[in-house]
Amino acid sequence: MQDLSASRDCAFSAFITNLGKYNEGYLIGEWVKFPVTNEELQAVFQRIGINRRYEEWFITDYECPDSSIYDLLGEYESLSELNYLAGPHRVEEVIFANRIIRPAYKYLGVRQKYKPIEER
């Protein structure tokens, strides 16, 4: 499988850390560029030792081009939500008062007269 993380645009990166190893005094983790695929994330978990013995992880640090996003992110964020935040829509979102505001969209298609389902 080809690693796409180096070739695509990156909204931000997070250092995902093995919590069990961290509690034992070892900083075992890896930088992950978001958005990330599930396959890439599973490979990261395997490399940092997330398994039956060490099931928990946390985020030690972020690298973000936008400091207002950095201030909103914590160490136990959902990876799915981070992926969503880093998705292609991110350019249209505005952060205001610690909230992510998504714009309303205006329909630009041609208006059509409503047809009852029986006539379609």
Secondary structure, 3 states (H helix, E strand, C coil): CCCCCCCCCCCEEEEEEEHHHHHCCCCCEEEEEECCCHHHHHHHHHHHCCCCCCCCEEEEEEECCCHHHHHHCCCCCCHHHHHHHCCHHHHHCEEECCEEECCCCCCCCCCCCCCCHHHC
